[in-house]
Amino acid sequence: MTVLDRSKAPDFQIPEHIELIKPEKRTLKNGVPLYFIHTPEIDAIKLEVITESNKQLLPEEDGLIPFFALHMLLEGTKTMSSPELDNFFDHYASEVDIISSFEQQGVSLLTTKKHFGKVLPIFRSLLTEAIFPEKELEKRKSQKALTIAIQHDQNSSRANQLYRKALFGDDHPYGFVAEERHVNGVNREKLIQYYEDKFLVSPEIFVIGNLNSFEIDEIAETFGNLTVAPSAKSMDQFIIWPEKRLTEFKEKAVQSSIRMGQHLIPKTHPDYHALTVFNTILGGYFGSRLIKNIREDKGHTYGIYSSIGSLEKSDYWVVMADVQKDFADDVINEVYLEIEKLKSTPIEKEELEIFRNYMIGHFLSNFSNAFDLINRFKSIHYAGLDYDFYESQLQYFRSFTPEQIMEVGQKYFDNKNIIEVIVG
């Protein structure tokens, strides 16, 4: 009998291909698409109703109307008060959450197969029967005004706001920065009008769980009579901040929050996988070049990271760090230095293999549970891609060379195009 040596870790096996479950698609009577992934191994059900983010449908002074409409769905409906809704979902071991990003917004339901039939109609009522009570609205407005004041004083939150403003422009919905005057402009009449006319703009439904065809029919019937508005996607261009640096000085601040970044290419571009690798080596994981240099060697920060954000027209790249105030310029210079090193010096073999294994392991972990599958599908769906994207990404991670990483860095990262934001 062979005895397993538990003192040795098993060999790391890199798969040659990845097999993913493709969702079943249905189109409801009202034209709403429904995507369903059957996962018989779990009895939990997740259902998401996601619409286009629709701030462009409103004047700038009403920029917080979508926020309040979304976050007040559970404050009461025509048939149930807020406490009754809370008790109902708690009783049936269900959770309702808000979904909000630059380009999408919506609401999700997490429940069990056992309780799905009871919970579904009440969840659906949130989309058509919310009443936005005056008392709860005033409470929400006070809370939001306080949050805005706190975010303005917090370096990191303020840096995020100014970075969005610099990257997208004052007049673009993605560059919108909420102020107290926007809170004051919210009233119940505006919320109801928005909710009835502009809330469900080109919605899509995503479902994952152990549901049979009859239960999917029930979902189709439940949401098939929703009144929906057509797509309102805007072709507005991003107006990038004309200056290299945007600074907000705070005399009493001990730290400075730094944001550096630029627009990049979308997921559909052939160079996207190479840019993913470049970003991760630079600052996308805890063993990155930026962590080793600025955290471990120089001790200027507890953490510094870079990431790529997804947008339909153009992804964007950002470096984020909170650093000792006196060293903000030094940190920015070191970021540029590390970019130049990656552009000009090949990654050594040992670092390359460690990093390759990390990238593949991280890639596979994105598909480690059933609910990850629907998130991975949405990521490519919104970009207009199919599952070939993930197959090609895996193959690239298996085979990329140091020269390819240098080349993509030289092609897309020019210091003069990188915006700098410093708050503190």
N, C-alpha and C positions, 0 to 999 in steps of 0.2 A: 504493500500500500504506500502511495506517495504521501509524504507529510508536507503540508503547506508551511513554507518558511515565512512567518508573519513579520520577521524583522526587515523584510525587503518589500518595498512598494511594488505593486504590479506594473508591468511595462505600460507606458502611455501609448495607446493605440489611436492613431490618427485615421478617422474614417475617410474612405475615398469619395463617398457620396452621402447625401442626406435625403432621407425620405420623409416628406411632410404630408399631412392630411390636408387635402384641398377642401374648402368649404362648398357645401351645396348652396346654390343660389336660387331664390324664388323672387318673383316680382309680384307684389301685392296689388289688389284691385285699384289702389290709388297711385300706382306707379312706384311705390317705395320698394327698393331692393332689400331683401333679407338674406343674410349670409349665415349659414349654420354649419358648425363642426360638431359631429357626433363623437362623444367621448364616453363610451359605456363603462369605463373603469371608475368613474366618479359619479356620485348622485347629486353633486352641487350643480346649479344652473346659474350662468351669468348671461344677462341680456342687457344690451346697450342700445340706446336710441341716440344717434349722433347726427347733428345738423351742421351746416356750414356756420362758421363764426360770421356774424352778420352786422358788425358795427358799421360797415360801410353804408348800410341802409339808413343810418341815423345821422343827424347833424352832430358836430363835435360836442356841443354842450349836453347832449344826451348820451354821451359815451359810456355812462355807468348803468344805463337802463338794462342792457343784456345781463350784466352782473347781478343786479337785484332780482330780475325775473328768474334767473336760474337758481339763485340761492334761496329764493322764497317759495319754491315749489312745495316744500313740506310745511309751510306755515298755515296750511288749511285749504280745504277744497269745499265745494258746494255741499258735500255730505259728511265730511269729517273735519274736526278741528285739528290743530297741530298736535296737542297731546294724544288725541285719538289715533292719529297717523303713527306717531312714535310708538305707542303701545301696540298697535296692530302689527307693525313690522318686527318689533321686538318679540312679540308673542309667537310669530311664525319664523323666528330665527333668520330674519332677512335684513339686508342692508341696502340702503339707497344712497348712492354717491353722485357727486357732481363731476362732470368731465369738462375741462376748459383748457384750451391751448390757443395759439395764434390763429389757427385756421379751422378748428372744430370746437363745438361745445355740445353738451348733452347730459344725459342722466343714465345711470346704470343700476341694475338690480342684481343682487347676489342672494340666492335662496336655495332651497332644497327641492329635489324632485317631488318629495312627499307633499310639500306645501305650495308648489308652483301654481296649481290651478286656482287656489284661494287668493294668492298674492297678486297674480297677473292683472286682474281688473282694477285693483286699487292703484297699482303702479301706473297703469294706463291713465287713470283719472288725473294724475299729476300733470299730464300733458295737455289736458283740455278743461279741467275744472278748478284750477287754482284760483284763489280769490284775493290774494295779497291784502290781508287785513291791515287797516290803517295803523292800529296800535303796534303790531309787529313790524310794520314798515318803518315807523319812527325809531323803534329800537335798533333795527338793522342800520338805519342811516347814522345814528349816533355811534354805533360800533365801527362802521366804515370810516367815518370822519376821524375817529381816534386812530384807526389803523393807518390811515394816510399820513397823519401827523407823526406817528411812530416811524413809519417807513422813511419819511423825509429826514428824520434824525439819525436813522441807522445807516451807517456808511455803505454796507453791502447792498441793502435794498435800494438806496439812492443811486448807487453805481449801476445796478441793473436797469433802473429807470432811464438814466442818462445814456447808457449804452444802447438801449432800444431806440431812444430818440435820435442818437447819432447815426445808427445803422439804417433806420427806416424813414426818418424825417418826422417833423412835427405834425404834418397833416395826414400821415398814413395811420390807419387803425392800429398797426403793430407798434407804432411809436407813441401811442396814446399814453399819457401819464395822468392819472386821476388826481384831481385837486378837490378842495372842500366845496368849491362852487359847483362841481359836477354832482356832488352829493345833494346839495341844496336844490338842484334842478330836478331831482327825482320826485315824482308824485304818483299816486295810485292810478290816476287816469292815464298817464303815459305808460305805466306798466301794463295795464289791461289792454290798451291799444296795441302795444308791441306784442304782447302775448297772443292776441287774437290774429294779428296780421303778419308778423315777422319772426315769430319764435321758431316755427317748424319750417325752415328753409332747406329744401332738398334733403330731407332726412334719410338716413340709412340705418338698418337694424342689424346688429351682430349678436349671434347667440352661440353659446358653447355649453355642452353638457349632455347628460344621458336622457335625451328626449326621443320619443318615437314619432312616427309620421303624423299620428293623430294630434299630438301635442304641438307639433309645428303648425299643423292646420289651425289649431286654436290661436296661436300667436298671429298667424296670417289674418285670421278673422278679426282678432282684437284690434289690430293696428291698421287693417286694410281700409277702414273708413275714416281715418284721420284726414283732416283738411290740411294740405301742405302747400307751401309757396314754392315757386320755381327757383332754380339756382340763381344766386345773386353775386357770383364770383366777379371780382373787380379786376381790371387790367391795370390799375394804377401802378406806376413805377415807384420804386424806393428812391427817395431823395436823401443821399448820404450827406452827413455833416461835412461842410466844406473845409473845416480845419483839421489838422492832424490830431490835436489833443483837446479834450473837454475836461476842465478841472473845476471842482467845487471845493474851496478851501474851508476847513473847519479848525479854528484856532485851538480849541481845547481837545481835539481828537488825538489819541495816542497812536492809533493805527490809520492806515490808508487802505481803502478798497480799490483794487485795480481791475479794470476790464480792458482787454485788448482783443481786437478781432476784425473780421471783414466778411463780405459775402463770398460764397463759394459756388460750386457747380451743384446741380441737382443729382439725385440718385440715379437718374437715367443716363448720366454721362459715363463713358468708358473709363475715365480716370478716377471714378468715385472710390473704388476699393483701395487704390493706392493712397488716396488722400486719407482714408480711414486709418490705414497703417501708419502713415506719417504722423497724423495727429496723436495716435495712441502712444507711439514711441516718445513723442515730444512731451505730452502731458496727460495722456488719457488713462493712466493707471498708476498704482502706487509705486511701481518701480521705474517710473518714467524719468527722462532726462531732467525735466524741470524739478521734480521732487528731489532727485539726487543732488542737483546743483544748489537750488535755492533753499530747500528745507534742510537737507542733511549736511551739506558742506558749509553753507553760509549761515544757516539758522535765522533767515529773515522772516520765515512764516511757518505756521503749522501745516499748511497745505496749499498747494498750487496745482491747478488742474486745467486742462484744455478739453473742449468737446465740440462736436459738430451737431448743430440743431437742424431739424428737417423742416423745410418749407416746400410748397409745391413748385414755386418758380425758381427758387434758389436757396440751397442750404446756406447756413452761416456758421462761422467758426469763432470761438471765444476762449480766451484765457482768463481765469478768475483766481484772485488771491487777495487775502487780507494780510498786509505786511506792516512791519514797523515803519512809522511815518517817515523817519529820516532816510529810509532806504528805498522809497518808492521808485525813484529814478534808476537806482542801481538794479532793482529787480527787473524793471522794464528792459534795461540794457542787456541783462543776462538772458531774458527771453529771446531777444533778437540774436544774441550770441549762439544760443542753442539751436535756433532755427537755421542759422548759417552753417553750423557744424553738420546738421543733418543734410543740408543741401550740398555740402562740399566734401564730406568725408564718409566713405563707406562704413556701414555698420560692421563691426568685427564679428567673426563667425560665432563665437560663444554667446555674445549678446543676441545675435540674430536667432539662434536656435531656441534660447530661453524665451525670447519674445514671440517667436512663431508658435511655440507650444502654448503660451499664454493666450494668444489671439484665438487659436483654434478652440482651446478649452472654454474661453469666455463666449465664443460664438455658439458652441454647443449648449452651454448653460442657458442661453436665451430660449431654448426649446425644451427645458427640463420638466415643465409641468403643463398640464392641459390648458390652463388659462393663458400661458405664454403663446400658445399657437394662434389665438385670435389676435393678440397684440402684434405678432410678427406679420400676420396677414394684413392687418390694417396699415402697417408701416409701408408695405409695398403697394397696397391697393390705392392709398392716397397719392402715391407717386406715379401711378399708372403702370406698374410693373407686375410681373407674375413670379412664381416660385423659382424660376430660372435665376433670379437675382441672387438668391441664397446659395444656389448650387455654384454659380460663378464666383461668389464671394469666398466660399470654402476652398475652391480650387486656387483662387488667388492667394489666400493665406497659406496654402500648402507649398506654393511655388515661387513667391515673390523673391526678387534679388535686391541686394543693397543698391545696385545701380538704378533700379526702377524707383526706389524710394527717394534717392537723390534727385532724379529727374523730375518727379512730380512736385517736389519741394521747390525746385528752381522754376517750375512752370507757373506755380500758383501763389507762392509766398514771396511778395516783394514788400520790404519794410515800409516803403512810402504809401502803400495801400492799406496799412493796418491802422485802425483807429485806436486811440488811447483815451481811456477815461480814468481819472483819479478823483476819489472823494475822500477827504480827510485832512 
